[in-house]
Amino acid sequence: MTGLSFLIPIALGLSLCGLVAYFWALDHGQFDDPDGAALRILIDDDEGGEA
């Protein structure tokens, strides 16, 4: 029972840290262009010939 008195606040603290990190990333535009990186790999920008 004493283990729960340590684990529950630790779990709540970690979940709060995760929630803060998520809202920070959302506020700083980390999720603005989710398809850009997936489509960027299809662009062939190889200007030179084969080596």
N, C-alpha and C positions, 0 to 999 in steps of 0.2 A: 504494500500500500504506500510505503514511503517513496518507492520508485516512481509512482504516478505523480506524486507531488513535485518531482523534478522534471519528468518527461512532458507533462501537459504544458507548463509554461515555456519549455524549450520549443515544443511543437508550435505553440501559438506565436512565439517570437520569430521562428523561421518562416512561418506562413505570412506573418506581417512583413518581414523583409522581402519575401517574394512578391507580395502585392505592391509594395513600394517600388520595387525594381520594375515591375510591369507598367505601373503608371508613369514612371520616369521614362521608360522606353517609348511609351505611347505619346508622351508629351514632347519628346525630342525627335519624333518623326521616324522611328525605326521601322514602322509598319506601313509607310506611305506607298511603297512600290513593291509589293510582293511578287509581281509577275515579271518585273524588269530583269532580275538576275536569271530567271529561268529562260527568258527569251534571248538574253544577251549571248548565251552560249551558241545560239544558232546563227548569229551574225558572222559571216566570213570576212574578216578584215585582213586577211593575208595578202598583202600587196606584192610581195616578192614571189619568186619562183621556189621550187622545191630545192632543198639544199643537197 
